[in-house]
Amino acid sequence: MNEAQIKERVAAFLGEHDPSGDRLEFLRARFDAGLAWVWFPEGLGGLGAPRELQQVVDKELADTPQLNAGLQAIGLGMAAPTILAFGTDEQKRRFLRPLWTGEEIWCQLFSEPGAGSDLATLATRAVRDGDEWVVDGQKVWTSGAHHARWAILVARTDPEVPKHRGLTYFVCDMHAPGVEVRPLRQITGEAEFNEVFLTGVRLSDDLRLGAVGDGWRVAQTTLMNERVAIGGAPTRRGGGVMASVLASWREQPELRTHDLHQRLLSLWVEAEVTRLSGARLREQLAAGQPGPEGSGMKLSFARLNQALTGLEMEFRRELGYDDWTFRRSEEVDFYGRGPGYRYLRAKGNSIEGGTSEILRNIISERVLGLPSEPRVDKDVPWKDLPR
């Protein structure tokens, strides 16, 4: 399939479906027409077409109802590619359509109070009971759990083997008895993150993704896609946070200084290098699944956001943020908010989706081929690890 054929399909679709009508029905029809993810298989929102043709679809349908990126980011960027790679045919049919249309929101139950950077040490247990699993534990820093219908969950099913080998990956019903979501207040005053307590939560075995004990391998697919989703999203030249900084610079010329100008130019160059690197990464994705290179994009994204928002605060000479009220965040709108919010919220960019320190380790070992750090616990059964 080529660009001309894709455009013909989009034109035919628009001839049959009015974008000014019911939003949900339009999105459902778009999925059924294979115009959700064109590189996915037919019947699952795609056409089995080359991945790069998605940008053609997105451009042609730019003025039609769109997805809610703030609410659907985890489902679209992490859950969907993992379900596609490891889900059964039944799981793919059940979950992908309502995930894409936004009818069902997803969250991610990975990090724990004692297992963040070293995720493989997680302690949440899943014990088999017939055709069900009983899950007990605590997860933390869960974005959007208060909106979520489903979650991607990694739990320990075998404490007798080394930490990476005793994990299993599940889809967790966030409405199941025993799931409790509590808000975590952030520096902005908002609570978009949560801690989630799982007490005797029963999940049927048909909610398992991948084989028992293969959870670490399944989770790697999620994590690699997560970093690409965070750091590798398409951005126009001078877009993103850079656009906000440039707007302030143009609107208030009287505040400019030589030093700030030099820093802005330096960050412009770095932002362009990052943008073009992201374009190259997306071209590589057309040939397969994300690799560790996505960690570099996410690392650069975090550093740039923090440097740019800090520069804007220095330039404006005020924080400009005065609403510290504790409240639930309906969605993350990083670019649609004021500079004070962006500055405060960007502090979390170097933690969420993999800390910058861990990403540097991944880049050094898996991209540059440098020697790994000594890991004395690599072959020790999880139950024998000091805690």
N, C-alpha and C positions, 0 to 999 in steps of 0.2 A: 504494500500500500504506500502511495506517495502523497505529497502535499495536495496536489489537485484533487485526488480522490477523497481525501479527508475534507477538503472544503466542500465538495459536492455532498458528502454525507451530512455535514453541518447545515448546509442550505436546505437539504431535504427535511432534516429534523425540524428546523425553524418553520418550514412550510406547514408542518403538521402540528406544531406545539407553540402556542402563543406565550411568549415570555412575560407578558403583562398580566397573565391570569394567575391562578393559584401557584404560589411559590413552591410548595412542597411537591405538588403534582408535576411541576416542570422539572424539578431536580430528579424525581423518581424516573421520569421519562428519559432524561438525559443519561442516567445510569443504564437504563435498559437498552438505550441506543448504542451503548459502548463508548460514550463520550465522556465518561468520568475519568478513568485512567486508560488511555488508549493502548498502553503496553500490556495491560492485564488481559487474560483470556476472554474470549467471547462468552457472554452470559454472566460475567463477573465484573461488569462495568467497563470492559475493554473490547478491543478489536484484534488483539494479538499483533498490533502495529509497532513500528519502531518508537521508542520512548520519546525521541526528539520531536515527534509530531504532536505531542501534547501541547507544546507552545502555540502551534497553529490553531488547535481547538480553543485554547484559552483566549487567544486574540479574537477569533471569530465570535466567541460567545461572551466577550467582555462586558457587553451592555445588557446581559440577562441576569436573572437571580444568581447570586454567588454564595459560596460556602462561608460559614463563620469561622475564620481562621483562628480567632482567639479561643473559641470553645472547642473546636474540632482538631486542634493541632496534634494532640497525642494520638487520637484515633487515626487521622490521616497519615501522619508521619511515622508512627511507630507500630500501632496495632495492625493496620491494614497490610503492610509488607510482611509482617511476621505471620499473620494468618494465611496470606497467600503462599508463603514459603513452607509452612509446617502444618497448616490446617487440613482437616479432612474435607472432602467435597461437601459434606453436609454443613460443616462449620463455615466454609466459605460462602455457601448460599445463605446461611442464616445471618451472618454478621456483616458482610461487606456492604450490602445495599443500605440498610439503615444507618450504618457508620458514615457512609459517604454523604447521604442526604442530611445528616445532622439529627435524625430522629432519635438516635441513641448516642450519647456522649461517652467517651472513654477516658480513663485515667490510668496511671502507672503505679503499681504497688511493688517497687523494687527496694529503695533505700530503707534502712532501719536505723534506730538510734545508735546501734553498735556496728553497723555495716553500711557505710556510705561509700567512701573511697574504695574500701576493700569489700565490694559487694558479695563476693563468694563466701564470706564468713556469716552471712545472714542466718538468723536463728528461727524465723517463722517456720513452724512445722506443719506438714500435711501428712496425716496418717490414714492409711487405707482402711475402709470399713465396707466390705462388700463392693458394690458398684459406686460407692461414694468415697470422698476424701474429707476428713475433718481437719480444718485449718485453724491454728491458734498462733497468734503473734501480734506484732506491732510494726506498722510501716510509718514513714515520716516523709515530709516535704512532698506530699502528693498534690500536685496541681489539679485543681478542678474536681476534686473528689466529691464536693458538695453538689455538683451538677451531674455526676457520672451515673450511667446505668450499668456499665461494665468496666472491668479493670483487667489489665494484663498483670499477672502475679507470678512471682518466682518464690517457691517455698522449698524447704528441706524435707526430703522424703527418706533419706538414708544417712543418719549421723555416723555410721560405722566406717564410711569411706572418706578419703580426702575431700576437702571443702568444695572443689569444683565439680566433683563427680556425683554428689548426692543430692542434686537439685532437680526439680521438675517444674515445668512451666504450665500455668493454668490461665483460663479466663475466669475471672471471679465475678459473681453476681453481686453488685453493690447494694441490691435491695434484699439480699438474703438475711435471715435472722442471724444476729451475732456480729454484723458489720456496724461499727460506730465511727462516725466521722467527726473530728473536732478541729476547729479553726486554729491556724497559727498566724499570729499578728506579725506583719512585716514592718520595716522601717517607714513605709509610706502610710501606715495606719490601717491598710487594707489586709484582708486575709484571703489571698488566692491559693495559698498553700494550706495543707491540712496534715494532721496525723490521723492514722486509721488503725483502729483496734479490731482484731479479728478473734472472736471468742466462740469456739465450737461451730465455725461456719462450715456448712455441708455443701460440697460441690460434687456434682455427678461426674463420673469419669469421662463422659463425653465432652466435658469442658476442659480436658487436658489437651495442650498443644505439644506435639512431639512425644517421644518415648519417655517412659519413667526413667529418671536419672540423667536425661539428656537436656535438662533445663538450661545449663550454662551455654551450650551451643545455640539453643534457640534464643536465649537472651542476647547473645552477641549480634544476632541479626537485628534485634530491636535497637540495641545501643548504637550500632553503626548507622542505622537509618535515623536515629534520633539526632546524632551529631550533624548529619547532612541536613536534616530538616531545620535545625537551629542555625547552623552557620553557612549553609550552602544554598539558601533560598535565592531565587533570581532577584537582582537589584539593578535598577537603571543607574547610569553614570551620575554620580552626585546625589544618589537617592539614600533612603534609610535615614539614620541619625544625621548623616552628613547634610542632608537637605535642610533639616531643622537648624543646624549650626550656621549654614550659609544664609538662611533667611534672617537670622538674628544679625549676622555680619552686615548684610546689605541694608537692613532697616535702621541700624544705629552706627553710622560711620564715625560719629564723634567719639566712640568708645574704642576705636581701633588703636593698636600699638604695634610697633615693629616686631616685638617679641611674639605677640599673639599671632601676627600675620605669618611669621616663619613657622610657628607650630601648626597653624592651619594648613599651610602648604605641605608640610611633612605628612600630616595625617591624610590629606587628600591623596598623596602618592600611595600611601599604605592602603587606603580604602580602594583605590583603583587596582592595585596588585591583588588584593583580596577578592574583589569583584571578578576580575579576569580569571583568577585561580578557581573561583566557584564555577565559572562557565566551563572551564576545562574539566572540572570534576563531574559536572552534569553530563558532559559528552562521554566521559568514561562510564557513567552509570548506564548509558544506553546499551553497553555491552554486557552488563551484569549487575550483581549486587554491590552495595557500597563496601569499600574496604577501609582500612585504618586511616587513609588520607583525609577522611571526613573529620577526624579529630583535629587536624591542622586548621580546617576552616572554622570549626567551633572555637578553638583557642584564639584565633585572630579576631573573630566576631566579638568575643567577650572583651578582649583588650581594646579594640577600637571603640566599642560602645562606651566603655568607661573613660577612655581618653577624650573622646569627642564631647561627651556630656560634661566632663570636668572642664574642658576648655570653654564650653558655652557658659557655664556658671561663672568662670573667671571673667569672661568678656562682659556678661550682663551685670556682674558685681552684686548679684542677689540670687537667693534660692528660688523665690517666687512660688513657694509651696506652703500653704497655710491650713490645709485640711488634713488634720491628723486623726480624724474621727475613726474609731474602730468600726469597720464595716466589711461586709462580704463583697468581693470583687466579682462582678458578673462575667467579665472577660478581661484578658490582658490586651490593652490597646497602647502599645509602646510608642507609636508614632503619632497617635491622635491626641496625646495629652501634653501638658505643659513641660517646660524645660526642667523645673524642679522635680517633677515626678520621674522624668527620664533619668535624671542624675541619680536619684535614690534607687530606682528600680534596677538600673544597670549594675549596681553593686552585686546583685544576685547572678549576673550572667557568668561570672567566673566560678560559680558553684553548681548551678543547675545543669543537668545534662552531662555531668562529668566535670569534676574540678579541673582547673587549669594545670595543677600539679600532676594529676593522673594522666591527663592528655599529653603532657610533655613526655611522660614515661612511654606511653603508647607510640608516640611519634619516634622517639629515640630507638625503641626496640623493633617496632614492626615496619616503620618506614625507612629509617636510616640504617637499620641493622646493627645497632650498637649492642654491646653485651648487656644482658639482663641484670637487674639487681639480684643479689642473693635472696632466695626465698626458702627459709629453713622449714616452713610449714607446708611445703608443696605436697609432700607424700604422707603427711600425718593425718590420721582420721579426724574428722571434725570434732567428734566428742572429746578428743584428747587435747584440743587447742586451749591454751590459757585464755580465760575470760575474766 
